[in-house]
Amino acid sequence: MKDNKLSNAQIAWRAAQDIADGAYVNLGIGFPEMVARFAPEGREAIFHTENGVLNFGEAPAEGEEDWDLINAGKKAITLKPGAAFFHHADSFAMVRGGHLDVAILGAYEVAETGDLANWSTGRGGVPAVGGAMDLVHGARRIAVVTEHVTKDGRPKLVERCSLPLTGVGCVTRVYTSLAVIDIDANRFVLREKLAHISLEALQALTGAKLVIEGGVSDLVVPEI
């Protein structure tokens, strides 16, 4: 742990622990791709990428890349037994047809209503929506991995998003550098937090009310 918060790898590890055995999973480009490294032993996740691969594996060793085998983020991948290739139109048909169990995405903002903004920082920003708008409406569960606040200290978890929306009412769980928070009935319900941070301090870093239901567990992750 660095600077009294979780690293991206630790956030990714925590998110990976909630992926069910046999789940079909799509990981957003960038930080969320890291989740694939931390699948719990004894569980199998079948990873899907929008450019048309199902059941890909870990990144190859440096120097052993086959650049015909990449994910949607143009990163080299390996294949697991039974992997399949298909046209990207078929890939999006899988997404839109509700065949993915979970999508894990990054975020600029998440609202207590479950709204997600993750494709544009507004006027002057470079839009990069990719398949996110399809994923948030097609996957059965949407989770977010993110820092709890922006680089300048503003909350990323807010009452209402101020940036262009990716989806409305779609996010059900957020894994941040400080906490694990569910979105239930248009509320942020705190499930886990780092032991050293008080509820009052965490609330001060959150742009909407945190609700406590049935106690809050310590957020415990390995050193990675």
MDAnalysis code that builds the backbone (N, CA, C; Angstrom):
import MDAnalysis as mda
import numpy as np

u = mda.Universe.empty(672, n_residues=224, atom_resindex=np.repeat(np.arange(224), 3), trajectory=True)
u.add_TopologyAttr("name", ["N", "CA", "C"] * 224)
u.add_TopologyAttr("resid", np.arange(1, 225))
u.add_TopologyAttr("resname", ["MET", "LYS", "ASP", "ASN", "LYS", "LEU", "SER", "ASN", "ALA", "GLN", "ILE", "ALA", "TRP", "ARG", "ALA", "ALA", "GLN", "ASP", "ILE", "ALA", "ASP", "GLY", "ALA", "TYR", "VAL", "ASN", "LEU", "GLY", "ILE", "GLY", "PHE", "PRO", "GLU", "MET", "VAL", "ALA", "ARG", "PHE", "ALA", "PRO", "GLU", "GLY", "ARG", "GLU", "ALA", "ILE", "PHE", "HIS", "THR", "GLU", "ASN", "GLY", "VAL", "LEU", "ASN", "PHE", "GLY", "GLU", "ALA", "PRO", "ALA", "GLU", "GLY", "GLU", "GLU", "ASP", "TRP", "ASP", "LEU", "ILE", "ASN", "ALA", "GLY", "LYS", "LYS", "ALA", "ILE", "THR", "LEU", "LYS", "PRO", "GLY", "ALA", "ALA", "PHE", "PHE", "HIS", "HIS", "ALA", "ASP", "SER", "PHE", "ALA", "MET", "VAL", "ARG", "GLY", "GLY", "HIS", "LEU", "ASP", "VAL", "ALA", "ILE", "LEU", "GLY", "ALA", "TYR", "GLU", "VAL", "ALA", "GLU", "THR", "GLY", "ASP", "LEU", "ALA", "ASN", "TRP", "SER", "THR", "GLY", "ARG", "GLY", "GLY", "VAL", "PRO", "ALA", "VAL", "GLY", "GLY", "ALA", "MET", "ASP", "LEU", "VAL", "HIS", "GLY", "ALA", "ARG", "ARG", "ILE", "ALA", "VAL", "VAL", "THR", "GLU", "HIS", "VAL", "THR", "LYS", "ASP", "GLY", "ARG", "PRO", "LYS", "LEU", "VAL", "GLU", "ARG", "CYS", "SER", "LEU", "PRO", "LEU", "THR", "GLY", "VAL", "GLY", "CYS", "VAL", "THR", "ARG", "VAL", "TYR", "THR", "SER", "LEU", "ALA", "VAL", "ILE", "ASP", "ILE", "ASP", "ALA", "ASN", "ARG", "PHE", "VAL", "LEU", "ARG", "GLU", "LYS", "LEU", "ALA", "HIS", "ILE", "SER", "LEU", "GLU", "ALA", "LEU", "GLN", "ALA", "LEU", "THR", "GLY", "ALA", "LYS", "LEU", "VAL", "ILE", "GLU", "GLY", "GLY", "VAL", "SER", "ASP", "LEU", "VAL", "VAL", "PRO", "GLU", "ILE"])
u.atoms.positions = np.array([
    [0.843, -1.192, 0.000],
    [0.000, 0.000, 0.000],
    [0.879, 1.242, 0.000],
    [0.527, 2.210, -0.829],
    [1.321, 3.422, -0.962],
    [0.444, 4.628, -0.676],
    [1.000, 5.606, 0.080],
    [0.272, 6.839, 0.382],
    [-1.059, 6.557, 1.069],
    [-1.104, 5.471, 1.875],
    [-2.296, 5.117, 2.648],
    [-3.525, 4.850, 1.786],
    [-3.296, 4.354, 0.596],
    [-4.401, 3.955, -0.272],
    [-3.956, 2.742, -1.075],
    [-4.903, 2.062, -1.688],
    [-4.577, 0.903, -2.492],
    [-3.954, 1.318, -3.815],
    [-3.036, 0.502, -4.302],
    [-2.493, 0.676, -5.650],
    [-3.520, 0.158, -6.653],
    [-3.308, 0.470, -7.931],
    [-4.196, -0.065, -8.965],
    [-4.217, -1.584, -8.944],
    [-3.066, -2.200, -8.724],
    [-3.003, -3.656, -8.689],
    [-3.841, -4.209, -7.540],
    [-3.798, -3.552, -6.403],
    [-4.584, -4.023, -5.261],
    [-6.076, -3.834, -5.482],
    [-6.459, -2.721, -6.117],
    [-7.876, -2.533, -6.464],
    [-8.313, -3.638, -7.421],
    [-7.481, -3.928, -8.422],
    [-7.799, -4.972, -9.400],
    [-7.912, -6.332, -8.721],
    [-7.007, -6.610, -7.787],
    [-7.068, -7.874, -7.041],
    [-8.403, -8.006, -6.320],
    [-8.818, -6.936, -5.647],
    [-10.077, -7.018, -4.884],
    [-11.262, -7.248, -5.811],
    [-11.276, -6.577, -6.955],
    [-12.370, -6.773, -7.903],
    [-12.397, -8.205, -8.427],
    [-11.225, -8.781, -8.643],
    [-11.148, -10.136, -9.178],
    [-11.740, -11.168, -8.233],
    [-11.710, -10.887, -6.928],
    [-12.211, -11.862, -5.962],
    [-13.720, -12.066, -6.066],
    [-14.417, -11.156, -6.696],
    [-15.873, -11.251, -6.813],
    [-16.336, -11.840, -8.140],
    [-15.404, -12.258, -8.980],
    [-15.779, -12.873, -10.249],
    [-16.098, -14.345, -10.000],
    [-17.291, -14.751, -10.342],
    [-17.732, -16.124, -10.097],
    [-17.045, -17.103, -11.032],
    [-16.895, -18.336, -10.573],
    [-16.322, -19.383, -11.405],
    [-17.184, -19.579, -12.644],
    [-16.530, -19.594, -13.809],
    [-17.242, -19.797, -15.058],
    [-17.867, -18.560, -15.657],
    [-17.642, -17.392, -15.047],
    [-18.256, -16.156, -15.541],
    [-17.619, -15.714, -16.852],
    [-18.444, -15.130, -17.709],
    [-17.974, -14.495, -18.941],
    [-17.776, -13.010, -18.638],
    [-16.553, -12.527, -18.862],
    [-16.143, -11.227, -18.341],
    [-15.515, -10.374, -19.424],
    [-15.896, -9.104, -19.467],
    [-15.229, -8.125, -20.318],
    [-14.552, -7.095, -19.419],
    [-13.307, -6.785, -19.729],
    [-12.540, -5.810, -18.961],
    [-12.290, -4.572, -19.813],
    [-12.570, -3.401, -19.253],
    [-12.337, -2.157, -19.963],
    [-10.874, -1.946, -20.287],
    [-10.616, -1.110, -21.278],
    [-9.258, -0.818, -21.716],
    [-8.503, -0.062, -20.621],
    [-7.230, -0.416, -20.435],
    [-6.391, 0.274, -19.461],
    [-6.394, -0.432, -18.120],
    [-6.539, 0.334, -17.060],
    [-6.479, -0.175, -15.689],
    [-7.332, -1.432, -15.483],
    [-8.600, -1.481, -15.936],
    [-9.403, -2.683, -15.672],
    [-8.811, -3.971, -16.237],
    [-7.992, -3.875, -17.287],
    [-7.372, -5.076, -17.857],
    [-6.541, -5.827, -16.822],
    [-6.069, -5.117, -15.810],
    [-5.227, -5.708, -14.777],
    [-5.966, -6.775, -13.967],
    [-7.296, -6.690, -13.935],
    [-8.089, -7.647, -13.151],
    [-7.808, -9.087, -13.583],
    [-7.520, -9.291, -14.866],
    [-7.297, -10.641, -15.388],
    [-6.107, -11.332, -14.720],
    [-5.191, -10.567, -14.153],
    [-4.006, -11.153, -13.523],
    [-4.306, -11.818, -12.198],
    [-5.466, -11.516, -11.611],
    [-5.689, -11.891, -10.218],
    [-6.885, -12.813, -10.008],
    [-7.242, -13.591, -11.029],
    [-8.338, -14.548, -10.858],
    [-7.991, -15.518, -9.734],
    [-8.881, -15.703, -8.771],
    [-8.580, -16.588, -7.641],
    [-8.283, -18.015, -8.097],
    [-7.368, -18.663, -7.406],
    [-7.006, -20.037, -7.734],
    [-8.230, -20.939, -7.592],
    [-8.409, -21.802, -8.562],
    [-9.543, -22.715, -8.514],
    [-10.786, -22.190, -9.192],
    [-10.752, -20.932, -9.647],
    [-11.871, -20.368, -10.396],
    [-11.412, -20.048, -11.815],
    [-12.324, -20.201, -12.743],
    [-12.013, -19.870, -14.132],
    [-12.945, -18.774, -14.621],
    [-12.374, -17.722, -15.155],
    [-13.142, -16.672, -15.815],
    [-12.857, -16.749, -17.307],
    [-13.877, -16.600, -18.112],
    [-13.729, -16.621, -19.569],
    [-13.765, -15.180, -20.047],
    [-12.618, -14.671, -20.462],
    [-12.505, -13.260, -20.816],
    [-12.848, -13.023, -22.284],
    [-13.600, -11.958, -22.506],
    [-14.114, -11.575, -23.825],
    [-13.547, -10.206, -24.176],
    [-13.170, -10.026, -25.430],
    [-12.714, -8.717, -25.885],
    [-13.473, -8.316, -27.145],
    [-13.804, -7.020, -27.231],
    [-14.694, -6.549, -28.291],
    [-14.171, -6.798, -29.695],
    [-12.857, -6.906, -29.861],
    [-12.327, -7.111, -31.209],
    [-12.439, -8.557, -31.677],
    [-13.005, -9.454, -30.834],
    [-13.360, -10.764, -31.337],
    [-12.579, -11.951, -30.844],
    [-12.268, -11.998, -29.536],
    [-11.606, -13.169, -28.958],
    [-12.341, -13.538, -27.673],
    [-12.539, -14.824, -27.474],
    [-13.131, -15.341, -26.249],
    [-12.181, -16.364, -25.635],
    [-11.966, -16.230, -24.329],
    [-11.119, -17.140, -23.551],
    [-9.633, -16.912, -23.814],
    [-9.229, -15.643, -23.763],
    [-7.793, -15.354, -23.858],
    [-7.158, -15.423, -22.474],
    [-5.836, -15.535, -22.470],
    [-5.109, -15.718, -21.220],
    [-4.231, -14.540, -20.878],
    [-3.196, -14.809, -20.101],
    [-2.305, -13.768, -19.617],
    [-1.488, -13.167, -20.758],
    [-0.906, -12.024, -20.485],
    [0.001, -11.411, -21.454],
    [1.222, -12.305, -21.641],
    [1.743, -12.404, -22.853],
    [2.949, -13.213, -23.073],
    [4.177, -12.539, -22.477],
    [5.218, -13.321, -22.298],
    [6.484, -12.758, -21.830],
    [7.013, -11.771, -22.863],
    [7.738, -10.773, -22.380],
    [8.306, -9.775, -23.285],
    [9.198, -10.457, -24.318],
    [8.983, -10.104, -25.569],
    [9.742, -10.700, -26.654],
    [9.079, -11.911, -27.275],
    [7.993, -12.394, -26.645],
    [7.281, -13.562, -27.158],
    [5.896, -13.201, -27.676],
    [5.656, -11.916, -27.897],
    [4.338, -11.474, -28.356],
    [4.072, -11.930, -29.794],
    [2.837, -12.272, -30.051],
    [2.347, -12.475, -31.413],
    [1.357, -11.344, -31.649],
    [1.727, -10.364, -32.452],
    [0.924, -9.150, -32.572],
    [-0.314, -9.335, -33.444],
    [-0.547, -10.567, -33.896],
    [-1.857, -10.898, -34.466],
    [-2.853, -11.246, -33.361],
    [-2.347, -11.429, -32.139],
    [-3.193, -11.770, -30.997],
    [-3.181, -10.603, -30.015],
    [-4.213, -9.765, -30.069],
    [-4.285, -8.594, -29.206],
    [-5.704, -8.459, -28.655],
    [-5.817, -7.681, -27.575],
    [-7.138, -7.365, -27.044],
    [-7.593, -6.010, -27.576],
    [-8.725, -5.528, -27.078],
    [-9.270, -4.272, -27.589],
    [-8.376, -3.080, -27.291],
    [-7.510, -3.220, -26.289],
    [-6.561, -2.164, -25.965],
    [-5.254, -2.278, -26.713],
    [-5.199, -3.183, -27.711],
    [-4.025, -3.411, -28.564],
    [-2.842, -3.960, -27.781],
    [-3.137, -4.659, -26.693],
    [-2.092, -5.317, -25.911],
    [-2.036, -6.784, -26.283],
    [-0.828, -7.338, -26.313],
    [-0.652, -8.737, -26.691],
    [-1.288, -9.660, -25.661],
    [-1.894, -10.736, -26.139],
    [-2.530, -11.723, -25.275],
    [-2.067, -13.118, -25.663],
    [-2.350, -14.077, -24.808],
    [-2.184, -15.488, -25.129],
    [-3.579, -16.109, -25.200],
    [-3.644, -17.348, -25.648],
    [-4.922, -18.038, -25.791],
    [-4.969, -19.240, -24.856],
    [-6.146, -19.495, -24.293],
    [-6.378, -20.688, -23.498],
    [-6.994, -21.775, -24.384],
    [-6.893, -23.030, -23.968],
    [-7.544, -24.094, -24.746],
    [-9.036, -23.800, -24.928],
    [-9.506, -23.951, -26.160],
    [-10.906, -23.677, -26.439],
    [-11.197, -22.249, -26.817],
    [-10.174, -21.414, -26.925],
    [-10.377, -20.009, -27.317],
    [-11.007, -19.938, -28.703],
    [-11.750, -18.852, -28.925],
    [-12.452, -18.694, -30.202],
    [-12.237, -17.300, -30.752],
    [-12.236, -17.201, -32.088],
    [-12.149, -15.923, -32.790],
    [-13.449, -15.691, -33.550],
    [-13.845, -14.416, -33.671],
    [-15.071, -14.105, -34.396],
    [-15.032, -12.650, -34.835],
    [-15.903, -12.315, -35.759],
    [-16.009, -10.950, -36.276],
    [-16.426, -10.008, -35.151],
    [-15.948, -8.759, -35.219],
    [-16.303, -7.837, -34.132],
    [-17.799, -7.567, -34.082],
    [-18.504, -7.737, -35.204],
    [-19.966, -7.584, -35.174],
    [-20.594, -8.689, -34.335],
    [-20.067, -9.899, -34.435],
    [-20.554, -10.994, -33.593],
    [-20.191, -10.748, -32.132],
    [-19.009, -10.147, -31.914],
    [-18.596, -9.820, -30.560],
    [-19.583, -8.874, -29.902],
    [-20.000, -7.844, -30.648],
    [-20.956, -6.897, -30.086],
    [-22.350, -7.507, -29.975],
    [-22.657, -8.493, -30.815],
    [-23.920, -9.208, -30.667],
    [-23.941, -9.982, -29.349],
    [-22.780, -10.509, -28.945],
    [-22.684, -11.178, -27.646],
    [-22.957, -10.195, -26.514],
    [-22.351, -9.014, -26.636],
    [-22.542, -7.984, -25.607],
    [-24.006, -7.560, -25.550],
    [-24.551, -7.172, -26.680],
    [-25.908, -6.631, -26.729],
    [-26.963, -7.693, -26.436],
    [-26.591, -8.951, -26.652],
    [-27.536, -10.035, -26.407],
    [-27.574, -10.507, -24.968],
    [-26.811, -9.871, -24.100],
    [-26.853, -10.215, -22.680],
    [-26.084, -11.471, -22.321],
    [-25.035, -11.792, -23.093],
    [-24.298, -13.031, -22.868],
    [-23.083, -12.861, -21.950],
    [-22.808, -11.658, -21.500],
    [-21.696, -11.427, -20.579],
    [-22.226, -11.300, -19.151],
    [-21.547, -11.966, -18.221],
    [-21.977, -11.910, -16.822],
    [-21.572, -10.613, -16.148],
    [-20.407, -10.117, -16.479],
    [-19.924, -8.904, -15.815],
    [-18.995, -8.137, -16.746],
    [-19.064, -6.817, -16.665],
    [-18.081, -5.932, -17.289],
    [-17.476, -5.087, -16.184],
    [-16.156, -4.988, -16.184],
    [-15.439, -4.186, -15.184],
    [-14.772, -3.038, -15.924],
    [-15.165, -1.814, -15.586],
    [-14.759, -0.633, -16.336],
    [-14.103, 0.392, -15.424],
    [-13.391, 1.335, -16.039],
    [-12.882, 2.491, -15.326],
    [-13.934, 3.596, -15.309],
    [-13.614, 4.689, -14.626],
    [-14.608, 5.763, -14.509],
    [-13.942, 7.112, -14.272],
    [-14.562, 8.150, -14.833],
    [-14.262, 9.521, -14.426],
    [-15.173, 9.919, -13.270],
    [-16.439, 9.505, -13.351],
    [-17.409, 9.780, -12.288],
    [-18.400, 8.621, -12.207],
    [-18.865, 8.343, -10.985],
    [-19.975, 7.422, -10.759],
    [-20.955, 8.125, -9.830],
    [-22.228, 8.130, -10.191],
    [-23.254, 8.768, -9.377],
    [-23.923, 7.749, -8.461],
    [-24.509, 8.251, -7.369],
    [-25.197, 7.375, -6.437],
    [-26.404, 6.684, -7.070],
    [-26.842, 7.166, -8.201],
    [-27.922, 6.531, -8.958],
    [-27.432, 5.379, -9.823],
    [-26.110, 5.174, -9.875],
    [-25.532, 4.149, -10.739],
    [-25.147, 4.647, -12.107],
    [-25.333, 5.943, -12.367],
    [-24.909, 6.513, -13.650],
    [-23.381, 6.484, -13.747],
    [-22.879, 6.277, -14.963],
    [-21.437, 6.185, -15.195],
    [-21.003, 7.167, -16.265],
    [-19.926, 7.900, -15.996],
    [-19.270, 8.753, -16.989],
    [-17.827, 8.267, -17.115],
    [-17.493, 7.695, -18.274],
    [-16.121, 7.186, -18.410],
    [-15.557, 7.320, -19.820],
    [-16.209, 8.134, -20.671],
    [-15.712, 8.188, -22.047],
    [-15.235, 9.561, -22.478],
    [-15.591, 10.609, -21.756],
    [-15.198, 11.956, -22.158],
    [-15.059, 12.835, -20.923],
    [-14.030, 13.661, -20.924],
    [-13.862, 14.615, -19.834],
    [-14.521, 15.949, -20.143],
    [-15.366, 15.967, -21.177],
    [-16.090, 17.184, -21.506],
    [-15.404, 17.970, -22.614],
    [-15.799, 19.226, -22.756],
    [-15.280, 20.074, -23.829],
    [-13.757, 20.154, -23.763],
    [-13.120, 19.897, -24.891],
    [-11.658, 19.920, -24.952],
    [-11.022, 18.572, -24.687],
    [-11.799, 17.622, -24.140],
    [-11.270, 16.296, -23.891],
    [-11.296, 15.457, -25.152],
    [-10.546, 14.377, -25.130],
    [-10.504, 13.464, -26.273],
    [-11.492, 12.339, -26.008],
    [-12.578, 12.237, -26.778],
    [-13.551, 11.168, -26.537],
    [-12.978, 9.804, -26.900],
    [-13.280, 8.800, -26.081],
    [-12.762, 7.451, -26.317],
    [-13.763, 6.449, -25.781],
    [-14.912, 6.364, -26.427],
    [-15.986, 5.553, -25.860],
    [-15.769, 4.064, -26.069],
    [-15.135, 3.641, -27.161],
    [-14.952, 2.217, -27.393],
    [-16.281, 1.487, -27.347],
    [-16.309, 0.345, -26.660],
    [-17.551, -0.427, -26.545],
    [-18.292, -0.194, -25.254],
    [-17.897, 0.821, -24.491],
    [-18.456, 0.984, -23.144],
    [-19.964, 1.178, -23.141],
    [-20.491, 1.933, -24.088],
    [-21.930, 2.186, -24.089],
    [-22.721, 0.915, -24.360],
    [-22.154, 0.010, -25.134],
    [-22.800, -1.281, -25.342],
    [-22.664, -2.157, -24.095],
    [-21.487, -2.163, -23.506],
    [-21.241, -3.012, -22.340],
    [-22.136, -2.661, -21.157],
    [-22.335, -1.363, -20.898],
    [-23.094, -0.995, -19.705],
    [-24.567, -1.365, -19.820],
    [-25.032, -1.587, -21.040],
    [-26.427, -1.986, -21.218],
    [-26.574, -3.469, -21.530],
    [-25.469, -4.135, -21.927],
    [-25.571, -5.528, -22.310],
    [-25.111, -6.517, -21.251],
    [-24.082, -6.170, -20.486],
    [-23.586, -7.084, -19.454],
    [-24.567, -7.138, -18.285],
    [-24.636, -8.284, -17.646],
    [-25.600, -8.459, -16.557],
    [-25.220, -7.678, -15.301],
    [-23.920, -7.494, -15.086],
    [-23.464, -6.730, -13.918],
    [-22.340, -5.803, -14.355],
    [-22.387, -4.564, -13.874],
    [-21.351, -3.578, -14.193],
    [-20.658, -3.172, -12.902],
    [-19.355, -3.370, -12.871],
    [-18.540, -2.935, -11.741],
    [-17.519, -1.920, -12.237],
    [-17.043, -1.091, -11.333],
    [-16.080, -0.043, -11.662],
    [-14.867, -0.171, -10.758],
    [-13.680, -0.007, -11.332],
    [-12.439, 0.117, -10.564],
    [-11.899, 1.526, -10.784],
    [-11.532, 2.208, -9.704],
    [-11.151, 3.610, -9.842],
    [-10.452, 4.120, -8.587],
    [-9.696, 5.186, -8.748],
    [-9.268, 5.964, -7.594],
    [-10.506, 6.565, -6.932],
    [-10.415, 6.829, -5.634],
    [-11.568, 7.399, -4.940],
    [-11.761, 8.872, -5.281],
    [-10.650, 9.562, -5.549],
    [-10.702, 10.981, -5.910],
    [-9.835, 11.225, -7.135],
    [-10.024, 12.378, -7.769],
    [-9.214, 12.756, -8.923],
    [-7.825, 13.187, -8.472],
    [-6.947, 13.440, -9.432],
    [-5.585, 13.875, -9.095],
    [-5.567, 15.174, -8.314],
    [-6.588, 16.015, -8.512],
    [-6.636, 17.270, -7.749],
    [-7.564, 17.178, -6.541],
    [-7.915, 15.952, -6.149],
    [-8.619, 15.753, -4.888],
    [-10.124, 15.859, -4.929],
    [-10.723, 15.950, -6.114],
    [-12.190, 16.035, -6.203],
    [-12.804, 14.642, -6.173],
    [-13.949, 14.491, -5.543],
    [-14.588, 13.170, -5.483],
    [-14.953, 12.651, -6.873],
    [-14.738, 11.352, -7.077],
    [-15.186, 10.702, -8.302],
    [-16.541, 10.019, -8.094],
    [-16.923, 9.849, -6.832],
    [-18.228, 9.313, -6.490],
    [-19.103, 10.493, -6.076],
    [-20.156, 10.744, -6.823],
    [-20.891, 12.013, -6.713],
    [-22.402, 11.774, -6.680],
    [-23.144, 12.846, -6.343],
    [-24.604, 12.757, -6.387],
    [-25.096, 12.638, -7.816],
    [-24.572, 13.484, -8.697],
    [-24.945, 13.461, -10.107],
    [-23.689, 13.686, -10.940],
    [-23.559, 12.971, -12.021],
    [-22.396, 13.143, -12.892],
    [-22.478, 14.479, -13.617],
    [-21.343, 15.147, -13.738],
    [-21.272, 16.402, -14.476],
    [-20.699, 16.202, -15.878],
    [-20.117, 15.038, -16.128],
    [-19.509, 14.731, -17.427],
    [-20.487, 13.937, -18.291],
    [-20.243, 13.868, -19.596],
    [-21.143, 13.116, -20.482],
    [-21.288, 11.657, -20.030],
    [-22.518, 11.161, -20.015],
    [-22.784, 9.828, -19.484],
    [-22.459, 8.727, -20.486],
    [-21.967, 7.626, -19.937],
    [-21.813, 6.388, -20.688],
    [-23.085, 5.553, -20.574],
    [-23.648, 5.522, -19.375],
    [-24.861, 4.764, -19.135],
    [-25.584, 5.291, -17.920],
    [-26.877, 4.992, -17.840],
    [-27.739, 5.470, -16.751],
    [-28.130, 4.291, -15.867],
    [-27.929, 4.449, -14.563],
    [-28.361, 3.440, -13.611],
    [-27.779, 2.064, -13.846],
    [-26.534, 1.999, -14.268],
    [-25.955, 0.719, -14.696],
    [-24.964, 0.120, -13.699],
    [-24.271, 0.929, -12.914],
    [-23.213, 0.433, -12.033],
    [-23.825, -0.120, -10.740],
    [-23.335, -1.285, -10.318],
    [-23.833, -1.881, -9.080],
    [-22.781, -1.946, -7.977],
    [-21.506, -1.916, -8.331],
    [-20.452, -1.958, -7.300],
    [-19.248, -1.164, -7.789],
    [-18.608, -0.457, -6.848],
    [-17.417, 0.332, -7.144],
    [-16.291, -0.102, -6.214],
    [-15.140, -0.410, -6.793],
    [-13.931, -0.745, -6.043],
    [-12.994, 0.446, -6.165],
    [-12.739, 1.135, -5.067],
    [-11.881, 2.310, -5.129],
    [-10.584, 2.065, -4.357],
    [-9.731, 3.069, -4.357],
    [-8.464, 3.001, -3.635],
    [-8.650, 3.074, -2.126],
    [-9.902, 3.309, -1.671],
    [-10.170, 3.425, -0.236],
    [-11.283, 2.516, 0.252],
    [-12.145, 2.042, -0.646],
    [-13.355, 1.368, -0.183],
    [-13.980, 0.498, -1.266],
    [-14.909, -0.340, -0.829],
    [-15.803, -1.077, -1.733],
    [-17.215, -0.601, -1.427],
    [-17.900, -0.131, -2.456],
    [-19.195, 0.522, -2.273],
    [-20.197, -0.063, -3.255],
    [-21.349, -0.495, -2.734],
    [-22.438, -0.948, -3.588],
    [-23.365, 0.219, -3.903],
    [-24.018, 0.134, -5.045],
    [-25.066, 1.094, -5.388],
    [-26.390, 0.350, -5.323],
    [-27.223, 0.758, -4.377],
    [-28.480, 0.072, -4.116],
    [-29.566, 1.106, -3.841],
    [-30.642, 1.045, -4.598],
    [-31.772, 1.966, -4.424],
    [-31.317, 3.425, -4.459],
    [-30.440, 3.733, -5.438],
    [-29.939, 5.103, -5.630],
    [-29.166, 5.631, -4.429],
    [-28.402, 4.720, -3.790],
    [-27.587, 5.114, -2.637],
    [-26.219, 4.454, -2.746],
    [-25.195, 5.124, -2.202],
    [-23.888, 4.512, -2.021],
    [-23.905, 3.771, -0.687],
    [-23.849, 2.453, -0.719],
    [-23.853, 1.635, 0.496],
    [-22.430, 1.130, 0.732],
    [-21.822, 1.563, 1.815],
    [-20.436, 1.226, 2.115],
    [-20.347, -0.199, 2.648],
    [-19.545, -1.030, 1.973],
    [-19.373, -2.422, 2.389],
    [-18.030, -2.676, 3.052],
    [-16.960, -2.072, 2.513],
    [-15.616, -2.265, 3.053],
    [-14.859, -0.946, 2.958],
    [-13.952, -0.741, 3.912],
    [-13.077, 0.433, 3.839],
    [-11.734, 0.068, 4.445],
    [-10.691, 0.818, 4.075],
    [-9.386, 0.631, 4.698],
    [-9.493, 0.939, 6.184],
    [-8.855, 0.107, 6.989],
    [-9.026, 0.212, 8.440],
    [-8.552, 1.546, 9.001],
    [-7.532, 2.143, 8.384],
    [-6.951, 3.352, 8.969],
    [-7.778, 4.614, 8.709],
    [-8.727, 4.535, 7.771],
    [-9.493, 5.738, 7.455],
    [-10.825, 5.720, 8.192],
    [-11.162, 6.829, 8.817],
    [-12.418, 6.903, 9.564],
    [-13.586, 7.089, 8.603],
    [-14.775, 6.789, 9.083],
    [-15.970, 7.011, 8.275],
    [-16.104, 8.484, 7.910],
    [-15.763, 9.354, 8.869],
    [-15.882, 10.792, 8.630],
    [-14.914, 11.250, 7.538],
    [-13.684, 10.738, 7.569],
    [-12.696, 11.111, 6.558],
    [-13.096, 10.582, 5.185],
    [-13.614, 9.348, 5.146],
    [-14.049, 8.781, 3.875],
    [-15.233, 9.562, 3.314],
    [-16.154, 9.943, 4.175],
    [-17.300, 10.723, 3.717],
    [-16.863, 12.061, 3.136],
    [-15.838, 12.668, 3.738],
    [-15.352, 13.958, 3.256],
    [-14.753, 13.854, 1.849],
    [-14.338, 12.655, 1.469],
    [-13.746, 12.440, 0.156],
    [-14.757, 11.894, -0.857],
    [-16.012, 11.815, -0.436],
    [-17.071, 11.247, -1.268],
    [-18.130, 12.309, -1.514],
    [-18.548, 12.455, -2.772],
    [-19.432, 13.551, -3.133],
    [-20.909, 13.287, -2.930],
    [-21.258, 12.199, -2.257],
    [-22.650, 11.899, -1.922],
    [-22.640, 11.121, -0.611],
    [-23.789, 11.002, 0.003],
    [-23.875, 10.357, 1.313],
    [-23.536, 8.882, 1.221],
    [-22.726, 8.410, 2.178],
    [-22.440, 6.987, 2.318],
    [-23.412, 6.398, 3.322],
    [-24.084, 5.336, 2.944],
    [-25.064, 4.678, 3.799],
    [-24.432, 3.424, 4.399],
    [-24.691, 3.193, 5.688],
    [-24.185, 2.010, 6.378],
    [-25.353, 1.060, 6.615],
    [-25.204, -0.171, 6.128],
    [-26.216, -1.200, 6.340],
    [-25.532, -2.480, 6.794],
    [-25.799, -2.884, 8.034],
    [-25.277, -4.159, 8.512],
    [-23.789, -4.203, 8.785],
    [-23.173, -3.066, 9.014],
    [-21.761, -3.049, 9.360],
    [-20.851, -2.893, 8.161],
    [-19.621, -2.487, 8.427],
    [-18.617, -2.250, 7.383],
    [-17.388, -3.098, 7.700],
    [-16.948, -3.898, 6.753],
    [-15.784, -4.740, 6.918],
    [-14.511, -4.002, 6.556],
    [-13.379, -4.449, 7.116],
    [-12.087, -3.901, 6.705],
    [-11.766, -4.374, 5.291],
    [-11.250, -3.461, 4.492],
    [-10.795, -3.776, 3.141],
    [-9.367, -4.284, 3.230],
    [-9.197, -5.582, 3.063],
    [-7.904, -6.231, 3.261],
    [-7.439, -6.825, 1.929],
    [-6.255, -6.446, 1.505],
    [-5.691, -6.944, 0.250],
    [-4.232, -7.317, 0.475],
    [-3.664, -8.171, -0.368],
    [-2.244, -8.513, -0.231],
    [-1.336, -7.399, -0.709],
    [-0.095, -7.461, -0.313],
    [0.913, -6.561, -0.864],
    [1.250, -7.048, -2.277],
    [1.079, -6.183, -3.238],
    [1.314, -6.560, -4.633],
    [2.329, -5.597, -5.243],
])
